[in-house]
Amino acid sequence: MGLTVLIITFFLPKQPRFRYEFEKGKVWLNKDLISPFSFAILKTTPQVIIDKKDALDNVLPIYRYNAEMINGIEEAYGNEFDVKWSSNTFPENERQSYKTSSSNLLRALYAKGIIALNPKHLNGKKHYDLSLISNNISRTISSQDIYTVQSALDYFKNNFKATNLKVKEVVENLVEDHLQPNVIFDEKLTTVVQNNTVNSLSTTHGMVQKGELIIAKNNVIDDDAYQKLQSFKATYEAQTKTIGDSKLVYLGQILLVGFVLSLQMVFLYLFRKDIFADNRQLSLLLLVITSMLLALTWAIKLNLPSLYYIPFCIVPIIIRILFDTRLALYLHLLVILIAGFFVPNSFEFVFYQITAGMVAIYSIRNLIKREQLLLSALFILSAYFISFVGIGLLREGSFREIEWVNFVPFSVSVLLSLLAYPLIYAFERVFGITSDVALIELTNTNNKLLRELAFKAPGTFQHSLQVANLAEAAIFKIGGNSLLVRAGALYHDIGKIENPQYFIENQNTGVSPHDKLPYEQSAQIIIKHVHKGIEITRKHQLPESVIDFIRTHHGNTRVDYFYQSFLKNSPEKFVDENTFRYPGPIPFSKETGVLMLADSVEAASRSLKNPDAQNINDLVERIIDYKLEQNQLDNCDLTLKDLETIKLIFKTMLMSIYHVRIDYLQSV
């Protein structure tokens, strides 16, 4: 725990925290706030956006005038003019006159400028203003003051005179081929000017002087006051990065984080001593807390646009699936309480995360299907949305003023919470914890180990199925982990795989191999199935919580059949009772206790020659009373009321199994 505190506090931000929490439209309940220093009032985000838009609208697109282009074009035009004139056999005495007049017109067009209009700059208009750079001198003109390619061609056609219409057509076509823009948009320079203009904009308006009242007690926080408070907070936090004593801040963090984690340890000691005594499980809880808070620290240092991108709901999901609801909620509260010290608008943050975490816990009460995680994600998203809309209306008082784009981080957070599924698998493997998902996989009868049991010891397999049904029904009624007890029941006799013929449920020839063995040896073979079961399940890496059922399903009872046979047939011999006794331990939980009772009752019921209602009733009563007399249930927290409920369920189910009909008339 100490290492966890040091790791968390080492990476957390070290500047002092702004002491006030405030919301627009609420009443300022603190004392009169006097500014301890002068600071500029920051513009609101919408104001900054509007200013940027206005500034960009005032930046004209920049075009460059290319005066040199006409020289190359005029030369090319002259050469091609001569070729066209000769090929059309026009009079040679007129050549120079037409060539000179058309060239002069062409040069005049390029001298004024030809532009290619940019649709983005037109923005639906016919013309737009621009900055034209010529000889490093910029002047503002309108696009209608210069030619486009089409208007230049029209001007040429209107002003070029020729008596020969054929000559006029050839020259006009030739000029059209040589018209191209020489006023070119300089996108790079325009972008530079736009960026410089935006960067030079002021993000503040006005000042609050030292000693000036920022807001008085009981005043409503209107837009102006809210902006002053925001500006004061930003300036305060910027100054305290250099002014505050980081060592004292670190000490405060150690005290707070250490206190919160101490509360967690006290909670575990008082209410979950099984976790408190298990270093692996305790390490898992501390790892989850540390990882979540380090993710928060990382997000703060990277200046993420929103801290709501962090999937805080992944904590209650993982803890709920691996442990229980109460611990999941408690741990989530501790993480959020610590995180609340380092996020802006901490009350709002705490409200979002606690409500969403509670919904996450409620939506995964028992994870038995994969789609439950998707449904849980949908419920969490709905919780965030309801809180987001509610807080937005509380703050703005209008749907139109809610900035819906701010909900995007919550959606990303919910998607990231689906990472809980692979993390649960990893934690199970590393820390040896068994989740409901793992138990569901173990109870699949197509599991390799259960298929081997069904093939080698079919009688034992059928017995295990019946025990599983009895135990699951009983534990479901009295309260407990029904999945765990079912898994334990299916594997409790797995050790009989080694010598299945030595167990009566697998003998179908009427001949028992025990007939040729001493009673002591027979008892040891029977007892050995417990040791063998533990060995097999550990080899196949089954969870210890399932192996516990193998250890305890016979407790430390005797193998009475062989013990009584030994006493009867060898009264003169000394008997070591431990030879005929299971090694134990006795059951230590509701689940293991119920399994012991279900195992004994189901096995004994097979020996009933006449399984009617009375015989089944007497059998169940006798076996459970016998277990009580043998002190086999001393360590499991089964109450007398629980035992009566278990008896009733066993009797009802056994009667159903053996098709016992109740004589209703006689009952009446």
N, C-alpha and C positions, 0 to 999 in steps of 0.2 A: 504494500500500500504506500509505503514511504517513497519507493522508487516511482510509482505512478504519479504521486504528487509532484515530485521533482521534475519529471519529464514534462508533465502538462504545464507547470508554471514556468519552466525554462524557455519554452517556445512562445508563450502568450505575449501580446504586446505589453510594453513596460511603461507607457505614459499614463499619467493620472486620468481618471474617468471624469467626464462632465457630470455634474451632480444632479441636474434637473431633467425631468421627463415632461414633455409638453405635446399637446395636439391642437391643431387648428380648430377653432370654434369652441374649445373648452375654456373654463374659467381658470385663471392663474391663481392657485391656492397657496403658493409660497409667499414669502415676504417680498416687499418691494425690491426689484432687481436693479441695482445701480451698477453701471459699467465701471469696472476697475481699470480699464484702459480704453484708449480710442481704437475704433475699428470701422472698417468700411462695410456698408450694407450690401450684401450680395444680391444680385438680380435673381429672380426665380427662373427655373428652367424654361418655362414658356416664354418669358421675356427675352432670355438669351437666344432662344430659337428664332423669335420674331426679329430681333436685332440682326442676327446672322442673315436671315432671309432678306431683310431690307438692304443690308450692306451688299449682299451678292447681287441683288437686283440693280444696284447702282453701279456695279462694275460692268463697263461695256466690253463686249468681245473685242479683242485686239487683232487687227489685220495688218499685214505688211504689203506695201506697194513695191512691186518688182519692176524697176525702170529699165533694166537691162534686157528684159525678155523681148522687147520689140525689135532689137537689133537682129537676133537670130531669126525671128519670125519674118521680118522684112526681107532678109536675104533669101530665105526659103521661098517666100511668096514671089519674089522677083524671078527666081530661076524657074519656078513652075509656071509663072505667067508667060514667059518666053516659049516654053514647051507647048502650052495650050494654044497660044496665038499661032504658032507655026503649024500645029496639027490641024487647026480649023481654017487655015489659008486665008486669014484676015489680011487686009491691006497693010503692007509694011510701013507705009508713011504715017499710019495712025497708031502704031504700036507704042511709041514712046509717050505720046500724049495720054493715052488711056492708062498706061503703066504708072506714070507719074501721079496722075490725079487719084487713082485707086490707092496707091501707096501712101499718099499724103492723108487720105481719109482714114486708112488703116492705122497710121501712126497717131492720128488725132484721137482715135478710139482708145488706143492703148495709153496715150498720154493722160486722158481723163480717168481711166481705170475700168477694168472689167472684173466683176465679182461673181462668185458662185454663192448664191444665197443659201444660208444654213437653215434648214427647217426648224431646228431647235431654237435658233435665235429669232426666227419669224414669230413662232408661238401663235400661229393663227392670224398674224397681221400681214399686210402687204409689204411693209418696210420696217426697218429697225435701225437704231443708232449704233455706231461703232467707233472705235478708236483706230484711226489709220496712221501707221508709221511710215514716213517717207523721209529718207536722208536723216534718220535718227530723230526726226521731229514728229511728235504725235499731235493730231488734231481730230476733233470730233466731227463726224459727218453723218449723214443719213444714207442708207443704202440706195435711196432714190436719186442721190446726187451723182452716182456713177452708173456705169452701164452693167447690165447682165449680158450674157452671150446673145440672148434673143433681142434685147433692146439695142445692142450694138449693131447687130445684123440689120434690124429694121432701120436704124439711122443711116447705115451705109446705103441701103436700097433707096431710101428717100433722097439721098444727096448725091449719089453717083449718076452722072448724066451721060447718056450714050445714044447716038442717033440710030445705031444698028442694034436692034433688039437682041440679036443672037450674041453680039459682043457683051451686052449688058447681062444676059443670063449666065454666060460663061464666067465673067468676072465676079458676079455675085456668088456663084457656087464656089469659086476659088477662094474668095474671102471667107466664106462660111467655114471652109475647111481649115482656115488659119486663125480662127477666133478661139481663144481660150483665156480663162481668168488669169489676170496678173495681180489681183488683190486677194492675197491668200490668208486664211484664218490661222493665227499662231496660237494653237491650243495650249502649248507648253507655257508660253509667257502669260496667257490669260489665266491659267491655273495658278501660277506663281502669284500674280497680282491678287487673285481671289483669296488665296491662303493668307497672304500678308494682310489683306483687309480684315479677314475674320480674326486673325491672331491679334490684331491691333485693337479690336473692340474691347471696351471696358466691360468687365463682369460685375461691376459694382455701380451703385447710384446713391450718393449721399454718404454721410459719416455719422457715427454716434461718438460723441466726445467723452473723454474720461470724466466720471462723476455724473453723467447724464442718466436720467431714469429710462430704463429699457421698457419695463412694464410694471404697473402697480398691482398690489395684491387685490384679488377679486375682480380684476378686469378681464374681459373676454379676449382671448387670443385671436384677433382678427388677422387679415392678410399681412398688414404692415408689421404688426407685433410679431407675428410668426416668422416673418423674414428677418427681422432684427434678432430674434432668438436663435434662428439657424445660423446667422452670420456670427453672432457672439460665440456660439458653440464651436463653429469651425475655427475661429481665431484662437479660442481658448485651447483647443486640442492641438493646434499647430504650435502654440507657444510652449505648452507643457511638455512637448517632446524634447525641448532643450532646457527648460527651466526646472521641471519636476525631478525629484530624487528617485532614480530608477531602482535603487536598492530598497527603499522603503515601499515602493510599489510592488516589488518582488516579494517582500515580506507580507504585505497585505494579501497578495495572491496565494501564497503558501498557507496563510491562516484560513482563508475562505475555502480553497480547494481541499485542504486537509480536513477542515471541519465537516464539509459536505461528505467526503469519503468516509470519515469516521462515523457519520450517521448511517451510511450504508453498512459498515461493518457491524454496528450495533443492531441494525435491523436483521442482518443475517444471523447474528448470534442469538437473538431473541426468538426469531420466527422461522429461520431456515438453517438450523444447526448442521444439517447434512451438507449444505454447501459451504458453510463456515469451516467445517472440518476437512473439506476436500480441497487441497491446494490447486488441483487442475481446474475445477469449476470456478474457484475464486480467481484464478489467473485469467480465465476466460472473461469474467465480468470486468475485471480491471483493464484487460486488453481492449474490450469494446468501448469502454469509457475513454481510454487514452486515445484510441484511433479516431473517435468521433471528434474529440476536442482538438486533436492535431489537425484534422481536416478543416475545422473552423479556423484555426490559426493560419494554416496555409492559404485559405481563401482570403483572409484579412490582409495578409502580406502581399498577395497577388492583386489586391484591389479589384476583386470580382465585382461586376456591376450590381450583383445582388447576392446576399448570403443565403437566400432561400433556394439557391441551386443545390445546396448541401442536403443530402437525403437523411435528415434526422430521424425520420420514421423507420429507418432500417434497424435502429436499436430496439424499439419495442417489438418489432416483428421477430427478430432473431431470438430475443430473450423469451418471448411468449412461446415460440415453438420449442425451444430447447429446455425451458423451465416451466414457468407458470404465469398466470395473468397478473397476480399481485406483484411479483418481482419485476415483471416487465414494466408495469406502470411506475413503480417506485424508481427503478433505474433510469427510466426515461425522464422523470421529473428531476432527478439529480443532474443529468447531463444538460437539460434545458436551463436549470437554475444557474449552473456554472457558465454556460454559454451566454446567458442573459447579461452578464457583466461586460461583455466585449462586443456587443452588437448595437447598432443604432435602433432607436425606438424599441427598447427592450421589452416593455409591457406588451406591445403589439406582437413582437417576436414570440414571447412566451405563450401568448394566447393562441397564435397560429399553431405552434408546435405541440402544445399540450393537447388541444382538441383533436388535431390530426393523429397524434400518437394514441389517444384513447380509441378513436375510430379504428386505427390499425389493429389494436389489441382485440377489440370486440369482433372485428371481421375475420380474425383467424383464431377462433376458439379451439377448433381442432382441424389441423391441416391434414386432410385425408385425400384431397384431390389437387392436382396441379393448378386447375383453373381457379382455385380459391385465392391464389396469390394475385391473379389478374383482377378478380373481383375485389380483393382487398385494395389493390392499387386504384381501382375505380372509386371505391368508397373514400379513400384518402383524398383523392382529387376533388371529390364532391365536398368533403369537409373543408378543404382549402378554399374552394370556390365560394361556399356559403360565408365563410369568415371574411374572405376578400371583399365580397359584395357588401356585407354588413358593415365592415370597417370603412369601406369607400363611401357608403351612404351616410354613415355617422360623421365622417370628416367633411365631405363635400356637399351633402344634401341634394345630390342630383346624379342621375345615371350618366348624363352627358359628360360630367366632369371627371368620372372615374377613368383612370388611365389603364385600359384593359391590357395593354402590352406588358404591364408589370406583373401579369398573371403567368407569363411564360416561364419564369424561374420555378414556380410551383409545379408546373407540368413536367419540367425536366427532372425536378427532385423526385417526383412520383415514379418516373421511368427508372431512375437510378435505384430506387428502393427495391426493384425487382432483382437486384444483385444479391438480395438476402438469400435467395434459393441456393446458389452455388456456395455462398459463405457458410450456410448452415451445414452443408455437406463437409466442407473443409474443417469446421469447428468440431463436428462429430468425430472425424478421423484423428485430429490432433489432440483433442482434449478428452476423448473417450466418453462423450455424452450421447445419449440415445434420444432422438426426436421421434415424433409420431410418424414421420415419413419413413424413417429407418425401420420402425416396427411394422408398418404396413408391408414393406418389402420382405421382412422376415416371415410374416404370416401368410405369404403367398405359398400355397401348397405345391406350386411348381418349382419352388426353391430346391436347389440341388440336394441339400442335406435331407430335406423332408421327402423328396422323391426316393432317396436311398433308403430311408426308414420305411416308406410304404412298400418298397420292393423286398427288403430283407426281413422286415418284421411287420407284416401287414396287420396282425392282431394288435400290436402295440400302437401302430399308426391310427387305427380306428378308435382305440381306447383314448389316445391323445386328442383326437377330434371331439369325442364326447366330453372329455374333461374340459376342453377349451370352451365348448358351448355352455356347460354348467357354470364354470368359473366366470366367464364373461357376463352372463346374465346376472349372476349374483353381485359382482362388483359394480356393474352398471346401476343396480338398484340401490346399493348401500353407499355408493360414491367411491370413486377410485379410477385408476387408469385401466380402462377395459382393453385397450390395445396391448398394453404391457402384459396384462394377465393372460391374454390370448396367446401372445408370443411365448410366454413362459410355459403355458400348458402344452403347446405343440412340441416344445423341445425338452420337456422335463424328463422324459424317458428315452432320450436319444442314445444314451449309453447302452441300451439293449440291442443295438445294432451288432455288437461284437458276438454275443452268444444268444441269439433270439430264441433258440429252441429250449433254453432253460427257463423260459417264462411261459406260464400256462396259457396266456392269450394267443401264443404263437404255436402251440402244440395241437396238431390235428390228427395225430396217429393213435392217441389214447395211451401212448407209452411215454413216461417222463424220464429224462436222463438223470434226474435226481434219485431214482430208485436204486442206482448202483453206487451212490456217493454217500459218505458220512454226512450227518446233519450239519456239522461245523463247516465242512467244505461247501455244501449247498448254500448255507447262509452267506458265506463269503462271496460266492458267485452272484447271489442276488444283490448283496450290498455293493458289490463292485460296479454295478451299472451307474451309480452316482459318480464315483471317481472317473469312470470311463466317459460319462456324459460331459463332465467338466473338461476333460482332456480333449474330446472331439470338438466341442464348441469353441474352446480357445484356439484350437488349430484352425478353425474356420473363421476366427476373428469375430465371434458374436459378442455383443455388448455384455459387460459384467452384470448389468441389471437383469438380463435374461438368464445368465448363468446362475444368478442367485436362486432362481426357482428350482434348478437342478439340485443345488446344495440342500435346500430346505424342504423339499416336498415330502420327505419322510422324517424330517426333524432328527431327533435322536431316539426314535422308537425302536422296539425290537422286531426282528423277523419272527413273529410269534409262532407261526406254524412249525418251523424247524426247531425253535426253542422248546416248545411244549413237547414235540416229538422226542427231542433229546432227553428231556426230563422223564418222559414216560418210559422210554426204552432203555435208558442207562441211568437208573436212579442211584447206582453206587458210585458213579464217576463224578469228579469235581467239575463244575460248570463255570466257565468264565463268561459272565453275561455280556461283556463287551464284544465277544466273538459274534454274538447274535444281534448287536445293536448298531444302527446307522450312526455315522460320525457326526451328523448335525451340520450346521447349527439349526435351532428351531426357527420357524418363521419370524420375521421381524418387521413385517408391514402388512397392511390389509390384503394386498394382492397376493403375497406369498402364503398368508394364512388361509385365504379362500381357496387357493390352488391345492393346498394340502387336503382340505376337507373335500373338495370336488374329486380329487384323485382317489381318496379312500372310499368315498361313497360310490363312485362309478365302478371301481374294481369290485367292491363287495356286492353290488347289485347284480353282477354277472353270475354270482353263485346262487341267486334266488331260484328255487325250483318252481315256486308259484308266485310270480311277481304281481300280486294284487295290491290294492290300495293300502290295506292294513300292513302287509309285510314290508312294503316300501316305506311307509310311515315309521314303522318300528326300526327298520334298518338305519334310516337317516338319523333318527333320534339317538340310537345306540352308538353309532360311530362318532357323532359330534360330541356326545357326552364323554365318550372314552378319550377323545383327544383333550378335552378339558381336564379330565382326571389325570392324564399323563403330563399335564402342564406344557403341552405343545403350543398353546396359544398365548402364553404369558407375555411374550415380547411383541406381539402385534396388537395394534390398537383397534381390535374388534370388540364392540360393546355387546351386551346381552341382547339388546334390540337388534343389532346387526345379525347375530347368530340366529335369532328367530326368523328374520327375513330370509337368511340364507337357507334355513331348513325348509321354509315354505316354497322357495324357488326350486330347490333340489327335488322335493317331493313332486311338485307339479310337472317338472320337466321329465323326471324318470317315469312317471305315470304315462306321459305322452309318448315317451320312447317305447315303453312296453305295451302301449295300446290298452291301458287299463281303463275300463268303463266304470263310471260312478253310478251306483244304484240310487237314482234320484228319489224313487218312491220310498225306498227304505230310509233315505235321509230325511224325507218329509215325515 
